[in-house]
Amino acid sequence: MATHYGVYSTITGLGITVGTLGAGALSDVAHASGHPALPWLGLTTLGLVSAGGFAILTRTPGWGTTPLAVPA
């Protein structure tokens, strides 16, 4: 169980690092190109794509319909 949490924490930390670096890079590009809305457009697009992916995932047949096994 501890290994599972360690892997989860590592992956989450990497995701946060990549996300922060990506947002910073977008901010730099926006500043250099004179388009101050670029980071907000990028982050909004990422949020919409994530929400769409979650909606597709939860529409998949069998999502959340498998009952848990109850010991007799």
N, C-alpha and C positions, 0 to 999 in steps of 0.2 A: 504494500500500500504506500509506503514512504517513497518508493521509486517512482510511482505514478505521480505523486505530488511534486517531486523534484523535476520530472520531465515537463509537467504542466507549467511549473513556475519558470523553467528555462525558456520554453516556447513563448510564454506570455511576455517575458522580459525582452526576448528578441523582437517580438511584434511591436512592443512599445518603443524600443530603440529605433527600429526601421520606420515606424510611423512618425516619430519625432523628427528624425533626420529628413524624411520626405517632406514633412510640413515646413521645416526650416529651409529646405532647398526650394520649395515652391515660393516661399516668402522672398528668398533672395532673387529668384527669377522675376517675380512680380515687381520687386523694387527696381531691378535693372531695366526691365522692359517698360516700366511706367504703367502697368496694369495692376492697381492695388487690389482688385477684386479676385485675382487669380487664385490665391490660397483658399478663399471662401468657396469659389466655384469648384475647386478640386476636392475639398473636404465634403461639400454638399453632394457631389457626384459619388464619392466613396460611400457616404451614408445611404444614398438612394440605391446604389448597387447592392450594398449589404442587406438592406431591407427587402429588396427584390429577391435576393438569394434565400433569405430566411422564409419569405412567403412561399417560394417554390419548394423549399425543403419541407415545410409543414403541410403542403398539399399532397405530398407523396403518400400513396396508399399504405396504410399500416403504421403511419406515424402516430405514436401514442395510443394505438388501439390494442396492443398486446398486453393482456392482463398479467400482473405479477403473479408468480407462483406462490400460493399460500400453503405452508406446511400443514398437513392434516393432524 
